[in-house]
């Protein structure tokens, strides 16, 4: 995964640059995960909306870096989906974590947050993620 980008020594990456990092993460996924990943929309915004933060009981918007919004695959069997599955990436909290950590390339951190949310699409709980793929947390 290449982390070289024109913004490396200037302004932080914008939403389009974040989406490019996610596109790279999706391209690196093995089958059959890649096909499922392509079926999930990705949205990049600066912060989670206040309504989501309130619903989750989060006071500091920098605490939420990503969110899966949809019906996990195991729950879709025989059900009509109400809307598209979406992974939300919150750019400012991810950038804040990246700067605070200082030990991981931005592309790796964006991929990490994206993959964590994609794992929820597969129906994995946070405990499942820690057990199945401890490198994600």
TORFIGU-819522 format. One record per residue: residue number from 1; residue in one letter; x, y, z of N, C-alpha, C in turn. Coordinates in nm, 3 decimals. Each point is the difference from the previous one (the first is absolute). Example, Ala and Ser with C-alpha at 12.3 -4.5 7.8 and 13.67 -1.06 7.14 Angstrom:
BEGIN
+-----+------+---------+---------+---------+---------+---------+---------+---------+---------+---------+
! seq ! type !      nu !      nv !      nw !     cau !     cav !     caw !      cu !      cv !      cw !
+-----+------+---------+---------+---------+---------+---------+---------+---------+---------+---------+
!   1 !    A !   1.319 !  -0.569 !   0.780 !  -0.089 !   0.119 !   0.000 !   0.090 !   0.120 !   0.000 !
!   2 !    S !  -0.035 !   0.105 !  -0.072 !   0.082 !   0.119 !   0.006 !  -0.077 !   0.109 !   0.073 !
+-----+------+---------+---------+---------+---------+---------+---------+---------+---------+---------+
# end
This chain:
BEGIN
+-----+------+---------+---------+---------+---------+---------+---------+---------+---------+---------+
! seq ! type !      nu !      nv !      nw !     cau !     cav !     caw !      cu !      cv !      cw !
+-----+------+---------+---------+---------+---------+---------+---------+---------+---------+---------+
!   1 !    X !   0.085 !  -0.117 !   0.000 !  -0.085 !   0.117 !   0.000 !   0.090 !   0.123 !   0.000 !
!   2 !    X !  -0.014 !   0.083 !  -0.096 !   0.083 !   0.119 !  -0.011 !  -0.064 !   0.115 !   0.076 !
!   3 !    X !   0.079 !   0.069 !   0.076 !  -0.050 !   0.115 !   0.074 !   0.057 !   0.130 !  -0.055 !
!   4 !    X !   0.064 !  -0.007 !  -0.115 !   0.051 !   0.121 !  -0.061 !  -0.116 !   0.073 !  -0.067 !
!   5 !    X !  -0.017 !   0.124 !   0.030 !  -0.108 !   0.079 !  -0.057 !   0.044 !   0.145 !  -0.007 !
!   6 !    X !  -0.062 !   0.078 !  -0.087 !   0.041 !   0.139 !  -0.015 !  -0.022 !   0.083 !   0.124 !
!   7 !    X !  -0.086 !  -0.043 !   0.094 !  -0.028 !   0.077 !   0.120 !   0.095 !  -0.033 !   0.114 !
!   8 !    X !   0.094 !  -0.090 !  -0.021 !   0.088 !  -0.046 !   0.107 !   0.069 !   0.116 !   0.073 !
!   9 !    X !   0.044 !   0.100 !  -0.071 !   0.072 !   0.111 !   0.063 !  -0.076 !   0.130 !  -0.010 !
!  10 !    X !  -0.132 !  -0.007 !  -0.009 !  -0.079 !   0.122 !  -0.012 !  -0.128 !  -0.013 !   0.081 !
!  11 !    X !  -0.111 !   0.025 !  -0.062 !  -0.129 !  -0.005 !   0.068 !  -0.044 !  -0.145 !   0.024 !
!  12 !    X !  -0.084 !  -0.023 !   0.100 !  -0.049 !  -0.136 !   0.021 !  -0.086 !  -0.046 !  -0.117 !
!  13 !    X !  -0.012 !  -0.129 !  -0.019 !  -0.078 !  -0.053 !  -0.112 !  -0.147 !   0.036 !   0.013 !
!  14 !    X !  -0.061 !   0.026 !  -0.113 !  -0.143 !   0.030 !  -0.001 !  -0.079 !  -0.131 !  -0.014 !
!  15 !    X !  -0.131 !   0.013 !  -0.013 !  -0.086 !  -0.118 !  -0.009 !   0.039 !  -0.090 !  -0.117 !
!  16 !    X !   0.032 !   0.059 !  -0.113 !   0.036 !  -0.079 !  -0.118 !   0.128 !  -0.081 !   0.024 !
!  17 !    X !   0.096 !   0.059 !   0.069 !   0.124 !  -0.072 !   0.031 !  -0.028 !  -0.115 !   0.097 !
!  18 !    X !  -0.091 !   0.021 !   0.094 !  -0.038 !  -0.109 !   0.090 !  -0.065 !  -0.113 !  -0.078 !
!  19 !    X !  -0.089 !   0.035 !  -0.092 !  -0.065 !  -0.104 !  -0.082 !   0.102 !  -0.076 !  -0.082 !
!  20 !    X !   0.103 !   0.067 !  -0.047 !   0.106 !  -0.068 !  -0.075 !   0.073 !  -0.101 !   0.090 !
!  21 !    X !   0.020 !   0.035 !   0.126 !   0.063 !  -0.093 !   0.094 !  -0.090 !  -0.121 !   0.025 !
!  22 !    X !  -0.131 !   0.022 !   0.007 !  -0.094 !  -0.110 !   0.017 !  -0.001 !  -0.088 !  -0.124 !
!  23 !    X !   0.003 !   0.061 !  -0.117 !   0.004 !  -0.076 !  -0.125 !   0.121 !  -0.094 !  -0.002 !
!  24 !    X !   0.112 !   0.048 !   0.049 !   0.120 !  -0.084 !   0.009 !  -0.023 !  -0.114 !   0.099 !
!  25 !    X !  -0.062 !   0.029 !   0.113 !  -0.028 !  -0.105 !   0.100 !  -0.092 !  -0.107 !  -0.058 !
!  26 !    X !  -0.102 !   0.042 !  -0.076 !  -0.092 !  -0.096 !  -0.061 !   0.074 !  -0.085 !  -0.103 !
!  27 !    X !   0.084 !   0.063 !  -0.079 !   0.076 !  -0.073 !  -0.103 !   0.092 !  -0.105 !   0.063 !
!  28 !    X !   0.043 !   0.022 !   0.122 !   0.090 !  -0.094 !   0.070 !  -0.073 !  -0.114 !   0.068 !
!  29 !    X !  -0.135 !   0.004 !   0.003 !  -0.075 !  -0.105 !   0.068 !  -0.001 !  -0.129 !  -0.081 !
!  30 !    X !   0.010 !  -0.113 !   0.068 !  -0.011 !  -0.128 !  -0.071 !  -0.147 !  -0.033 !  -0.031 !
!  31 !    X !  -0.022 !  -0.088 !  -0.096 !  -0.134 !  -0.050 !  -0.028 !  -0.042 !  -0.087 !   0.118 !
!  32 !    X !  -0.122 !  -0.007 !   0.037 !  -0.118 !   0.067 !  -0.055 !  -0.029 !   0.135 !   0.065 !
!  33 !    X !   0.088 !   0.045 !   0.091 !  -0.025 !   0.125 !   0.070 !  -0.006 !   0.120 !  -0.094 !
!  34 !    X !   0.081 !  -0.002 !  -0.105 !   0.004 !   0.114 !  -0.092 !  -0.134 !   0.024 !  -0.068 !
!  35 !    X !  -0.068 !  -0.106 !  -0.042 !  -0.129 !   0.016 !  -0.066 !  -0.103 !   0.060 !   0.095 !
!  36 !    X !  -0.001 !  -0.047 !   0.123 !  -0.094 !   0.056 !   0.099 !   0.035 !   0.145 !   0.030 !
!  37 !    X !   0.127 !   0.031 !   0.007 !   0.042 !   0.137 !   0.029 !  -0.046 !   0.096 !  -0.108 !
!  38 !    X !   0.004 !  -0.044 !  -0.124 !  -0.042 !   0.087 !  -0.111 !  -0.150 !   0.028 !   0.003 !
!  39 !    X !  -0.076 !  -0.083 !   0.072 !  -0.145 !   0.019 !   0.009 !  -0.040 !   0.096 !   0.111 !
!  40 !    X !   0.098 !   0.046 !   0.079 !  -0.028 !   0.092 !   0.111 !   0.048 !   0.139 !  -0.040 !
!  41 !    X !  -0.090 !   0.097 !   0.010 !   0.036 !   0.138 !  -0.031 !   0.096 !   0.053 !   0.106 !
!  42 !    X !   0.085 !   0.093 !  -0.039 !   0.091 !   0.065 !   0.094 !  -0.023 !   0.150 !  -0.009 !
!  43 !    X !  -0.016 !   0.061 !   0.115 !  -0.016 !   0.145 !   0.009 !   0.106 !   0.055 !   0.093 !
!  44 !    X !   0.062 !   0.109 !  -0.039 !   0.098 !   0.068 !   0.084 !  -0.055 !   0.138 !   0.033 !
!  45 !    X !  -0.008 !   0.029 !   0.129 !  -0.041 !   0.132 !   0.047 !   0.093 !   0.038 !   0.114 !
!  46 !    X !   0.002 !   0.126 !   0.034 !   0.092 !   0.045 !   0.106 !  -0.032 !  -0.063 !   0.135 !
!  47 !    X !  -0.126 !   0.003 !   0.042 !  -0.040 !  -0.053 !   0.130 !  -0.133 !  -0.073 !  -0.013 !
!  48 !    X !  -0.026 !  -0.089 !   0.097 !  -0.132 !  -0.064 !   0.009 !  -0.103 !   0.107 !   0.034 !
!  49 !    X !  -0.120 !  -0.013 !  -0.055 !  -0.106 !   0.095 !   0.034 !  -0.033 !  -0.007 !   0.149 !
!  50 !    X !  -0.045 !   0.112 !   0.055 !  -0.034 !   0.008 !   0.142 !  -0.102 !  -0.106 !   0.040 !
!  51 !    X !  -0.098 !  -0.028 !  -0.086 !  -0.103 !  -0.099 !   0.033 !   0.062 !  -0.137 !   0.022 !
!  52 !    X !   0.098 !  -0.038 !  -0.078 !   0.067 !  -0.129 !   0.016 !   0.081 !   0.000 !   0.129 !
!  53 !    X !   0.073 !   0.107 !   0.024 !   0.079 !   0.009 !   0.124 !  -0.091 !  -0.009 !   0.122 !
!  54 !    X !  -0.113 !   0.070 !  -0.004 !  -0.095 !  -0.004 !   0.111 !  -0.055 !  -0.141 !   0.019 !
!  55 !    X !  -0.039 !  -0.063 !  -0.111 !  -0.056 !  -0.136 !   0.006 !   0.100 !  -0.099 !   0.059 !
!  56 !    X !   0.128 !   0.020 !  -0.028 !   0.104 !  -0.091 !   0.049 !   0.055 !   0.042 !   0.136 !
!  57 !    X !  -0.045 !   0.115 !   0.051 !   0.046 !   0.047 !   0.130 !   0.144 !   0.050 !  -0.004 !
!  58 !    X !   0.041 !   0.054 !  -0.114 !   0.136 !   0.050 !  -0.016 !  -0.003 !   0.153 !   0.006 !
!  59 !    X !   0.073 !   0.056 !   0.095 !   0.002 !   0.146 !   0.015 !   0.105 !   0.067 !  -0.087 !
!  60 !    X !   0.115 !  -0.064 !  -0.017 !   0.111 !   0.058 !  -0.076 !   0.000 !  -0.057 !  -0.142 !
!  61 !    X !  -0.028 !   0.082 !  -0.102 !  -0.007 !  -0.052 !  -0.137 !   0.132 !  -0.059 !  -0.050 !
!  62 !    X !   0.111 !   0.030 !   0.067 !   0.129 !  -0.057 !  -0.040 !   0.013 !  -0.147 !   0.043 !
!  63 !    X !  -0.095 !  -0.049 !   0.081 !   0.007 !  -0.139 !   0.047 !  -0.052 !  -0.100 !  -0.102 !
!  64 !    X !  -0.073 !   0.044 !  -0.102 !  -0.059 !  -0.092 !  -0.098 !   0.069 !   0.020 !  -0.135 !
!  65 !    X !   0.073 !  -0.104 !  -0.044 !   0.074 !   0.009 !  -0.126 !  -0.074 !  -0.063 !  -0.116 !
!  66 !    X !  -0.093 !  -0.091 !   0.028 !  -0.073 !  -0.066 !  -0.107 !  -0.127 !  -0.062 !   0.053 !
!  67 !    X !  -0.090 !  -0.034 !  -0.095 !  -0.128 !  -0.059 !   0.038 !  -0.054 !  -0.082 !  -0.117 !
!  68 !    X !  -0.048 !  -0.119 !   0.031 !  -0.071 !  -0.081 !  -0.100 !  -0.148 !   0.024 !   0.019 !
!  69 !    X !  -0.069 !   0.038 !  -0.107 !  -0.143 !   0.025 !   0.003 !  -0.064 !  -0.093 !  -0.103 !
!  70 !    X !  -0.068 !  -0.102 !   0.050 !  -0.064 !  -0.094 !  -0.091 !  -0.043 !  -0.125 !   0.074 !
!  71 !    X !  -0.033 !  -0.100 !  -0.077 !  -0.040 !  -0.129 !   0.054 !   0.112 !  -0.098 !  -0.024 !
!  72 !    X !   0.058 !  -0.057 !   0.106 !   0.109 !  -0.097 !  -0.019 !  -0.045 !  -0.117 !  -0.087 !
!  73 !    X !   0.092 !  -0.053 !  -0.077 !  -0.031 !  -0.109 !  -0.092 !  -0.077 !  -0.115 !   0.063 !
!  74 !    X !   0.038 !  -0.049 !   0.119 !  -0.076 !  -0.113 !   0.057 !  -0.147 !   0.032 !   0.025 !
!  75 !    X !  -0.032 !   0.127 !   0.020 !  -0.138 !   0.040 !   0.028 !  -0.080 !   0.025 !  -0.127 !
!  76 !    X !   0.065 !  -0.001 !  -0.117 !  -0.068 !   0.030 !  -0.125 !  -0.068 !  -0.120 !  -0.063 !
!  77 !    X !   0.030 !  -0.117 !   0.046 !  -0.058 !  -0.120 !  -0.060 !  -0.152 !   0.007 !   0.007 !
!  78 !    X !  -0.062 !   0.008 !  -0.116 !  -0.145 !   0.003 !  -0.008 !  -0.062 !   0.134 !   0.034 !
!  79 !    X !   0.081 !   0.102 !   0.023 !  -0.054 !   0.131 !   0.035 !   0.017 !   0.098 !  -0.115 !
!  80 !    X !  -0.091 !   0.091 !  -0.009 !   0.012 !   0.108 !  -0.097 !   0.078 !   0.114 !   0.065 !
!  81 !    X !   0.111 !   0.040 !  -0.059 !   0.079 !   0.110 !   0.056 !  -0.077 !   0.131 !  -0.012 !
!  82 !    X !   0.009 !   0.082 !   0.103 !  -0.070 !   0.128 !   0.000 !   0.078 !   0.110 !  -0.069 !
!  83 !    X !   0.127 !  -0.018 !  -0.014 !   0.082 !   0.101 !  -0.065 !   0.138 !  -0.056 !  -0.024 !
!  84 !    X !   0.083 !   0.078 !  -0.066 !   0.136 !  -0.050 !  -0.028 !   0.085 !  -0.006 !   0.127 !
!  85 !    X !   0.084 !  -0.101 !   0.007 !   0.097 !  -0.007 !   0.108 !   0.106 !   0.107 !  -0.026 !
!  86 !    X !   0.041 !   0.067 !   0.105 !   0.097 !   0.108 !  -0.014 !   0.101 !  -0.006 !   0.112 !
!  87 !    X !   0.124 !   0.020 !  -0.035 !   0.106 !   0.019 !   0.099 !   0.032 !   0.148 !  -0.001 !
!  88 !    X !  -0.011 !   0.060 !   0.117 !   0.032 !   0.141 !   0.018 !   0.139 !   0.011 !   0.060 !
!  89 !    X !   0.084 !   0.080 !  -0.060 !   0.133 !   0.030 !   0.055 !   0.000 !   0.148 !   0.038 !
!  90 !    X !   0.042 !   0.027 !   0.121 !   0.000 !   0.137 !   0.052 !   0.143 !   0.053 !  -0.005 !
!  91 !    X !   0.024 !   0.084 !  -0.099 !   0.133 !   0.045 !  -0.038 !   0.076 !   0.068 !   0.113 !
!  92 !    X !  -0.061 !   0.095 !   0.067 !   0.072 !   0.076 !   0.103 !   0.043 !  -0.088 !   0.118 !
!  93 !    X !  -0.086 !  -0.087 !   0.053 !   0.048 !  -0.088 !   0.109 !   0.111 !  -0.095 !  -0.047 !
!  94 !    X !  -0.008 !  -0.048 !  -0.124 !   0.106 !  -0.087 !  -0.051 !   0.131 !   0.078 !  -0.010 !
!  95 !    X !  -0.007 !   0.121 !  -0.053 !   0.121 !   0.083 !  -0.009 !   0.056 !   0.030 !   0.139 !
!  96 !    X !  -0.088 !   0.028 !   0.094 !   0.044 !   0.029 !   0.137 !   0.072 !  -0.121 !   0.060 !
!  97 !    X !  -0.057 !  -0.118 !  -0.019 !   0.065 !  -0.122 !   0.051 !   0.134 !  -0.023 !  -0.070 !
!  98 !    X !   0.004 !   0.022 !  -0.130 !   0.123 !  -0.018 !  -0.078 !   0.113 !   0.089 !   0.053 !
!  99 !    X !  -0.033 !   0.126 !   0.023 !   0.099 !   0.095 !   0.051 !   0.041 !  -0.038 !   0.143 !
! 100 !    X !  -0.098 !  -0.034 !   0.084 !   0.029 !  -0.034 !   0.139 !   0.087 !  -0.125 !   0.010 !
! 101 !    X !  -0.027 !  -0.098 !  -0.085 !   0.079 !  -0.124 !   0.004 !   0.139 !   0.022 !  -0.056 !
! 102 !    X !   0.008 !   0.058 !  -0.117 !   0.129 !   0.027 !  -0.061 !   0.081 !  -0.123 !  -0.037 !
! 103 !    X !  -0.060 !  -0.119 !   0.012 !   0.077 !  -0.123 !  -0.025 !  -0.058 !  -0.088 !  -0.110 !
! 104 !    X !  -0.098 !   0.052 !  -0.072 !  -0.065 !  -0.081 !  -0.103 !  -0.029 !   0.089 !  -0.122 !
! 105 !    X !   0.025 !  -0.052 !  -0.119 !  -0.033 !   0.078 !  -0.120 !  -0.152 !   0.022 !  -0.009 !
! 106 !    X !  -0.039 !   0.113 !  -0.053 !  -0.142 !   0.033 !  -0.008 !  -0.078 !  -0.106 !  -0.078 !
! 107 !    X !   0.055 !  -0.050 !  -0.109 !  -0.069 !  -0.102 !  -0.077 !  -0.031 !  -0.123 !   0.081 !
! 108 !    X !   0.090 !  -0.039 !   0.089 !  -0.024 !  -0.116 !   0.086 !  -0.111 !   0.028 !   0.100 !
! 109 !    X !  -0.001 !   0.121 !   0.057 !  -0.102 !   0.034 !   0.097 !  -0.138 !   0.006 !  -0.065 !
! 110 !    X !  -0.009 !   0.063 !  -0.117 !  -0.128 !   0.008 !  -0.071 !  -0.047 !  -0.141 !  -0.034 !
! 111 !    X !   0.090 !  -0.085 !  -0.049 !  -0.036 !  -0.139 !  -0.031 !  -0.046 !  -0.073 !   0.125 !
! 112 !    X !   0.066 !   0.023 !   0.111 !  -0.036 !  -0.064 !   0.127 !  -0.142 !   0.036 !   0.042 !
! 113 !    X !  -0.032 !   0.129 !  -0.003 !  -0.134 !   0.045 !   0.039 !  -0.103 !  -0.057 !  -0.098 !
! 114 !    X !   0.029 !   0.007 !  -0.129 !  -0.091 !  -0.054 !  -0.102 !  -0.023 !  -0.149 !   0.022 !
! 115 !    X !   0.106 !  -0.077 !   0.019 !  -0.012 !  -0.145 !   0.017 !  -0.077 !  -0.034 !   0.128 !
! 116 !    X !   0.019 !   0.078 !   0.104 !  -0.076 !  -0.022 !   0.123 !  -0.150 !   0.014 !  -0.027 !
! 117 !    X !  -0.038 !   0.105 !  -0.073 !  -0.141 !   0.021 !  -0.032 !  -0.050 !  -0.105 !  -0.098 !
! 118 !    X !   0.082 !  -0.042 !  -0.094 !  -0.038 !  -0.106 !  -0.093 !  -0.026 !  -0.131 !   0.075 !
! 119 !    X !   0.077 !  -0.025 !   0.104 !  -0.021 !  -0.120 !   0.081 !  -0.140 !   0.001 !   0.061 !
! 120 !    X !  -0.051 !   0.117 !   0.037 !  -0.137 !   0.007 !   0.051 !  -0.100 !  -0.036 !  -0.110 !
! 121 !    X !   0.031 !   0.034 !  -0.125 !  -0.084 !  -0.040 !  -0.114 !  -0.011 !  -0.152 !  -0.008 !
! 122 !    X !   0.108 !  -0.069 !   0.035 !   0.000 !  -0.146 !  -0.002 !  -0.069 !  -0.059 !   0.123 !
! 123 !    X !  -0.046 !   0.088 !   0.088 !  -0.072 !  -0.046 !   0.118 !   0.087 !  -0.025 !   0.121 !
! 124 !    X !   0.124 !   0.043 !  -0.006 !   0.092 !  -0.022 !   0.111 !  -0.021 !   0.109 !   0.104 !
! 125 !    X !  -0.008 !  -0.041 !   0.125 !  -0.007 !   0.096 !   0.110 !   0.143 !   0.048 !   0.029 !
! 126 !    X !   0.013 !   0.098 !   0.088 !   0.134 !   0.045 !   0.039 !   0.079 !  -0.114 !   0.063 !
! 127 !    X !  -0.069 !  -0.085 !   0.078 !   0.067 !  -0.116 !   0.062 !   0.045 !  -0.099 !  -0.107 !
! 128 !    X !  -0.085 !  -0.022 !  -0.104 !   0.039 !  -0.089 !  -0.110 !   0.123 !   0.054 !  -0.072 !
! 129 !    X !   0.001 !   0.131 !  -0.024 !   0.113 !   0.060 !  -0.071 !   0.127 !  -0.022 !   0.080 !
! 130 !    X !  -0.007 !   0.020 !   0.130 !   0.118 !  -0.018 !   0.086 !   0.048 !  -0.145 !  -0.003 !
! 131 !    X !  -0.095 !  -0.095 !  -0.009 !   0.036 !  -0.141 !  -0.001 !   0.046 !  -0.048 !  -0.138 !
! 132 !    X !  -0.075 !   0.038 !  -0.105 !   0.027 !  -0.049 !  -0.136 !   0.115 !   0.074 !  -0.064 !
! 133 !    X !   0.002 !   0.130 !   0.017 !   0.101 !   0.082 !  -0.066 !   0.055 !   0.103 !   0.098 !
! 134 !    X !   0.082 !  -0.043 !   0.095 !   0.048 !   0.091 !   0.104 !   0.080 !   0.118 !  -0.056 !
! 135 !    X !   0.053 !  -0.013 !  -0.118 !   0.075 !   0.109 !  -0.062 !  -0.089 !   0.116 !  -0.038 !
! 136 !    X !  -0.133 !  -0.021 !  -0.003 !  -0.093 !   0.107 !  -0.035 !  -0.023 !   0.096 !   0.115 !
! 137 !    X !   0.024 !  -0.043 !   0.123 !  -0.028 !   0.089 !   0.114 !   0.124 !   0.049 !   0.065 !
+-----+------+---------+---------+---------+---------+---------+---------+---------+---------+---------+
# end
